[in-house]
Amino acid sequence: MSKQQINVGLIGYGTVGKGVVRILEANKKIALRKAGVPIKVKAICDLKPIDRKDLYVKNFRDIINDPEIDLIVELIGGYEPARTIILEALKAGKNVVTANKAVLAKYWDEIFTTAQNCQQSIYYEASVGGVIPVVQGLSEGLASEEILEIKGILNGTTNFILSEMTKRGVSYGEALKSAQQAGFAEANPSFDVDGIDTANKLAILASLAWGGWIKVKDIAVKGIADLDIQDVLITQEFGYDIKLIGSANKTKDGIDLSVQPCLVKHDHAFATVENEYNAVMITGKDSGDVLFYGKGAGQGPAASAVVSDIINMSEFIVTNTAGIVPDVVYDKKTKIKILPSGKSKAPYYLRLNVVDKPGVLSKISGILGNNKVSIASLAQPDVSGSDSVQIIIITHETKRENLEKALKQIDASKSIVKTKTVKIKIEL
């Protein structure tokens, strides 16, 4: 007998959870038209009693084991009990929607193996890029493509901070306060500003693109917390903006993975991505570059993506086809070769605070040259009232390990530099 209604069990009633209930109730007619049957939130579980007493359930297992519930929505975040909820729901014959990038990135193998074994579906559009339909775009719209590269601005908090530093010329600390006041940054923002959130999202997209499991530990990660406003202002003069970019590039020697602040030219597509907006560029062998853009932070965008997953999955539940074909083509035997981070190649921006005496520049050039680092351009910004000189160097494309070896030698010499050299990758 066909379903007359899709009953949803919601576990987690925070900011996004409240948004999901609001959108489902406000857009009943839209959901009915697209799913073919009404979609109703039957039960909500949260740590504390909620304002919807008619729907409140104290124990999440009461929702999982309710035979009338067709679909579990996990929105509590973190690793546990989120992992347990997802796995138990799948084993109980429930399809799952989640926005939890951390649990997916860490337990990709276990979660999708379980989903395939149980012939259930798990949708997770909201876990990457907020409202941007990049997961669906990658898995369906670009299904025929050999994916060559994925790169993106994947965190709304850090992009808001960098936009504040760029537009207002304020320090990292002041920009962070603005992000917190605007509701885009937590009291403890480390998950965002240290690049971990971006790394989780990149791991998900890369795993989806190349059919194996790419772990967060495979990704070289650097955040924005130590970014100096000097570099934001200087690079602006050179025609660049600074963005935190997650990048996965398929090379002949393996997948090159990184999360780090990068310089992008003012005319680059990412340069116009400001505040809480995200953007993802996916390059296919035949498709070329495909750009996804939209809000990556806030209740509305995340909740909208979750509700879209609920509606899309409901269509398959109604026709009894959910989970028959795996949503993620994953084979744990597939091994993906990862390029060691030191072998990664890119041009770099360097800012050196050098000792003001003759011969210093030739020493720097010599050390760089001896380590196969070629200088593309060199400039000396005007810094008045200083007993040192700032030198800006733009390198040609170079191996990261060669550059790091050279900078280690330069920074170890107090007769050359006064402070540690700043290096920032240039995104082409």
C-alpha positions in Angstrom: 0.0 0.0 0.0 1.4 3.4 -0.9 2.2 6.0 1.7 -0.5 8.6 2.5 1.9 10.7 4.5 5.6 10.9 5.3 6.2 11.1 9.1 9.5 12.8 10.1 11.3 12.3 13.4 13.6 15.2 14.2 16.5 14.7 16.6 18.0 18.0 17.6 15.9 21.2 18.0 18.5 24.0 17.9 18.7 26.8 15.5 18.6 24.7 12.4 16.0 22.3 13.8 13.6 25.1 14.6 14.2 26.4 11.0 13.3 23.0 9.6 10.0 22.8 11.4 9.2 26.4 10.5 9.8 25.8 6.7 8.0 22.5 6.6 4.9 24.0 8.3 5.0 27.2 6.2 5.6 25.4 2.9 3.2 22.5 3.2 1.7 23.0 -0.2 5.2 23.1 -1.9 6.2 19.9 -0.1 2.9 18.2 -1.0 3.3 19.2 -4.7 6.9 17.9 -4.9 6.7 14.8 -2.7 3.2 13.8 -3.7 2.0 13.3 -0.1 1.9 15.5 3.0 5.1 15.7 5.1 4.6 16.0 8.8 7.0 16.3 11.8 5.6 13.6 14.1 8.2 13.8 16.9 11.1 16.0 18.1 13.8 14.9 20.5 16.1 17.3 22.3 18.2 17.4 25.5 15.7 19.8 27.1 11.9 20.1 26.9 10.9 22.3 24.0 8.1 24.7 23.2 6.4 22.1 21.0 5.1 19.9 23.9 2.8 18.0 21.5 5.8 16.7 19.6 8.5 16.4 22.4 10.1 13.0 22.9 12.8 12.6 25.6 14.6 9.5 24.3 15.8 9.4 20.7 15.3 5.6 20.5 11.6 6.1 20.9 11.7 8.0 17.6 14.0 5.5 15.9 11.8 2.6 17.0 8.4 4.2 16.1 7.0 2.2 13.2 5.0 5.2 12.0 8.1 7.3 11.4 9.6 7.0 7.9 12.5 9.4 8.1 15.0 10.4 10.8 16.5 13.9 10.7 19.7 14.2 12.8 20.6 17.7 13.7 22.5 17.5 17.0 26.0 17.8 15.5 29.2 16.4 16.9 30.3 12.8 16.9 28.3 11.1 19.6 25.5 10.3 20.0 25.0 11.5 16.3 26.9 8.5 15.0 24.9 6.1 17.1 21.6 7.7 16.0 22.5 7.5 12.3 23.6 3.9 12.5 20.7 2.7 14.6 18.2 4.5 12.4 19.6 2.9 9.2 19.6 -0.6 10.9 16.0 0.0 12.0 15.0 0.5 8.4 14.8 4.3 8.5 16.2 6.7 5.9 18.3 9.5 7.3 18.8 13.2 6.6 21.7 15.0 8.4 23.6 18.3 8.3 26.5 16.8 10.3 29.7 17.2 8.4 31.9 16.2 11.3 30.3 12.8 11.8 30.2 12.1 8.0 33.8 13.0 7.5 35.0 10.9 10.4 32.8 7.9 10.0 32.2 7.9 6.2 33.2 4.3 5.8 31.0 3.0 8.6 28.0 5.1 7.8 27.8 4.5 4.0 28.7 0.8 4.3 25.8 0.4 6.8 23.4 2.4 4.5 24.3 0.1 1.6 24.0 -3.1 3.7 20.6 -2.0 5.0 19.4 -0.6 1.7 18.6 2.7 3.2 19.4 6.3 2.1 21.3 9.0 3.8 21.0 12.6 2.4 23.4 15.3 3.6 23.2 18.4 1.4 23.3 20.8 4.3 26.6 19.4 5.6 28.5 21.2 2.9 28.0 24.8 1.8 24.7 25.6 3.5 22.0 26.1 0.9 24.3 25.5 -2.1 23.2 22.2 -3.9 26.8 21.1 -4.4 26.4 17.5 -3.1 23.5 16.9 -5.5 25.3 18.7 -8.3 28.4 16.6 -7.8 26.6 13.2 -7.4 23.9 13.8 -10.1 24.5 16.8 -12.3 28.1 15.8 -12.9 27.6 12.1 -12.7 29.2 11.5 -16.1 32.3 13.5 -15.3 35.8 12.6 -14.4 36.4 15.2 -11.6 39.8 16.9 -11.9 39.5 19.5 -9.2 37.3 20.8 -6.3 38.1 24.1 -4.6 35.9 26.3 -2.6 35.2 28.9 0.1 33.4 26.5 2.4 33.0 28.3 5.7 30.8 31.3 6.1 32.4 32.4 9.4 35.9 32.7 8.1 34.7 34.3 4.9 32.8 36.9 7.0 35.9 37.6 9.0 38.2 38.0 6.0 35.6 40.2 4.3 35.6 42.5 7.4 39.4 42.6 7.4 39.4 43.5 3.7 36.6 46.0 3.6 37.2 47.8 6.9 40.9 47.3 7.3 40.5 45.9 10.8 42.5 43.3 12.7 41.6 39.6 12.9 40.5 40.1 16.5 38.1 42.9 15.7 36.7 41.1 12.6 36.1 38.0 14.8 34.1 40.1 17.3 32.0 41.5 14.4 31.3 37.9 13.2 30.3 36.9 16.7 28.0 39.9 17.1 26.4 39.1 13.7 25.7 35.5 14.9 28.2 33.9 12.4 30.8 32.8 14.9 30.6 30.8 18.1 32.0 32.0 21.5 34.8 29.4 20.8 35.3 29.8 17.0 38.3 27.4 16.7 36.4 24.7 14.6 35.8 27.4 12.0 38.9 29.7 12.2 41.4 26.8 12.5 40.1 25.4 9.2 38.6 22.1 10.6 35.1 22.8 9.4 36.4 23.5 5.9 38.5 20.3 6.0 35.5 18.2 7.0 33.5 19.6 4.1 36.4 19.1 1.7 36.8 15.5 2.8 33.1 14.8 2.1 33.2 16.3 -1.4 36.5 14.6 -2.3 35.2 11.2 -1.0 32.0 11.7 -3.1 34.0 12.8 -6.2 36.5 9.9 -6.2 34.5 7.0 -4.7 36.8 6.2 -1.8 37.2 7.6 1.7 39.4 10.6 2.0 40.0 11.3 5.7 40.5 14.7 7.3 43.9 13.7 8.5 44.9 13.4 4.8 44.4 17.1 4.4 47.1 19.8 5.2 45.1 22.3 7.2 46.0 25.9 8.2 43.4 28.4 9.5 43.2 32.2 9.6 43.8 32.9 13.3 47.3 34.2 12.8 46.6 36.2 9.7 48.1 39.8 9.9 46.1 42.8 8.7 49.4 43.9 7.1 49.2 41.1 4.6 45.6 41.8 3.8 46.4 45.4 3.0 49.7 44.7 1.1 48.2 42.0 -1.0 45.3 44.3 -1.9 47.9 46.6 -3.4 49.2 43.7 -5.4 45.7 43.0 -6.8 44.8 40.1 -4.5 42.1 39.2 -1.9 42.7 36.6 0.8 40.3 33.7 1.1 40.3 30.5 3.1 40.1 27.8 0.4 39.7 24.1 0.6 41.3 22.5 -2.5 41.3 18.9 -3.8 43.3 18.5 -7.1 43.7 15.3 -9.0 47.4 15.0 -10.1 49.2 12.1 -11.7 50.9 11.4 -8.4 47.7 11.5 -6.2 45.1 13.8 -4.9 46.6 17.1 -3.6 44.5 18.2 -0.6 44.8 21.4 1.4 42.9 24.0 3.5 44.7 27.3 3.8 44.5 31.0 3.3 45.1 31.8 -0.4 45.5 34.8 -2.5 43.1 35.2 -5.4 43.2 37.9 -8.1 40.6 40.6 -7.9 39.0 39.2 -11.1 38.9 35.6 -9.8 35.4 34.2 -9.2 36.1 33.7 -5.5 37.1 37.4 -5.0 33.5 38.5 -5.2 32.3 36.0 -2.6 31.8 38.0 0.5 30.6 37.8 4.1 28.7 34.5 4.9 28.5 33.4 1.3 30.2 30.2 0.1 31.3 29.2 -3.4 32.5 25.9 -4.8 34.2 25.4 -8.2 34.2 21.9 -9.6 36.2 21.1 -12.7 35.3 18.1 -14.8 37.3 16.8 -17.7 34.5 17.5 -20.2 32.3 20.0 -18.3 35.1 22.4 -17.5 34.6 24.7 -14.5 31.2 24.6 -12.8 30.5 27.2 -10.0 28.1 26.8 -7.1 27.3 29.9 -5.0 25.1 30.8 -2.1 24.8 31.5 1.6 26.8 29.1 3.7 25.8 30.2 7.2 22.7 31.1 9.1 19.4 29.3 10.1 17.6 29.9 6.8 20.1 28.5 4.3 21.0 25.4 6.4 17.3 24.6 7.2 16.3 25.1 3.6 18.9 22.5 2.5 17.7 20.0 5.1 14.1 20.4 4.1 15.0 20.0 0.4 16.6 16.7 1.4 13.5 15.7 3.3 11.3 16.4 0.3 13.6 14.7 -2.2 13.9 11.6 0.0 10.1 11.5 0.6 9.6 11.1 -3.2 11.6 7.9 -3.1 10.0 6.6 0.1 6.5 7.1 -1.5 7.6 5.0 -4.5 9.4 2.4 -2.3 12.7 3.1 -4.1 14.7 4.8 -1.3 18.0 3.0 -0.7 17.6 0.5 -3.6 20.3 2.3 -5.5 23.1 3.6 -3.2 23.1 7.4 -3.0 26.9 7.3 -2.5 28.8 4.9 -4.7 31.3 3.7 -2.1 33.5 0.7 -2.1 35.8 0.3 0.9 38.3 -1.6 -1.2 38.8 1.6 -3.3 42.1 3.1 -2.2 42.8 6.7 -3.2 46.4 7.8 -3.5 47.1 11.0 -1.6 49.8 13.4 -2.7 52.2 14.2 0.2 51.6 17.8 1.2 55.3 18.6 0.6 55.0 17.7 -3.1 52.1 20.2 -3.7 53.1 22.9 -6.2 51.9 26.5 -6.2 53.3 30.1 -6.5 53.6 31.9 -3.1 53.5 35.3 -1.6 56.3 35.9 1.0 56.7 38.8 3.4 60.1 39.0 5.0 61.0 41.5 7.7 64.7 41.7 6.9 67.7 43.3 8.6 68.5 46.7 7.0 72.1 46.1 5.8 73.9 45.4 2.5 73.9 41.9 1.1 70.8 40.6 2.8 68.8 40.4 -0.5 71.5 38.4 -2.2 71.6 36.0 0.7 67.8 35.5 0.5 67.9 35.0 -3.3 70.8 32.5 -2.9 69.0 30.4 -0.3 65.8 30.4 -2.4 67.7 29.5 -5.6 69.6 26.7 -3.9 66.3 25.2 -2.9 64.8 25.4 -6.4 62.6 28.4 -5.5 62.4 30.9 -8.3 61.5 34.6 -7.8 58.8 36.0 -10.1 58.7 39.5 -8.6 60.0 41.5 -5.7 58.9 44.7 -4.0 59.7 46.8 -1.0 56.7 48.5 0.6 57.2 51.8 2.2 57.2 51.3 6.0 58.2 54.5 7.7 59.8 54.7 11.2 61.1 51.1 11.2 64.6 49.9 11.8 63.9 46.9 9.5 62.9 46.6 5.9 59.9 44.6 4.5 60.5 42.6 1.3 57.6 41.1 -0.6 58.5 38.2 -2.9 56.1 36.5 -5.3 57.6 33.1 -6.3 57.0 31.0 -9.5 55.3 27.7 -9.0 57.3 25.7 -6.5 57.1 22.6 -4.4 55.9 23.3 -0.9 58.7 21.2 0.6 61.4 23.2 -1.2 59.9 26.5 -0.1 59.6 25.3 3.5 63.2 24.1 3.5 64.4 27.5 2.2 62.3 29.5 4.7 63.6 27.4 7.6 67.2 28.4 6.6 66.2 32.0 6.1 64.3 32.3 9.4 67.1 30.6 11.3 69.5 33.4 10.4 69.1 36.5 12.7 71.5 38.3 10.3 68.9 38.1 7.6 65.4 38.4 9.2 64.0 39.8 12.4 60.8 37.8 12.4 59.4 34.6 10.9 58.6 34.9 7.2 54.9 35.0 6.2 54.0 32.7 3.3 50.6 32.5 1.6 49.7 30.3 -1.3 48.5 32.0 -4.5 45.5 30.3 -6.1 45.6 30.4 -9.9 
